[in-house]
């Protein structure tokens, strides 16, 4: 098949997007498994929307929602970097940091650890996103 647009090599930002998407899918699959187990053990569907930080079901639901909320932000940054052809060590390092702290954020939430650790991870992620936007635009 002939393509009008040339192909784009896989870059760190694009690989980061792949990891982000695969991680989101893994969390969704985990959530489905936990929901099925919950229902099989006699749990109620009403429990799915009941805020309870002690519940793995609730924490997985929140992690999944958070991933879906943050994916468009990262996708937008990847789009800008790719369209503008911006790359380099700084971009690669920021992407690795962003994805690393994105995964850490999810794992901390799933494990039910101190929420301050999540806030720390979120702060680093936002700093990385802003820096990537600056590099993409200027």
Beta strands, then each sheet from edge to edge (+ up, - down):
end
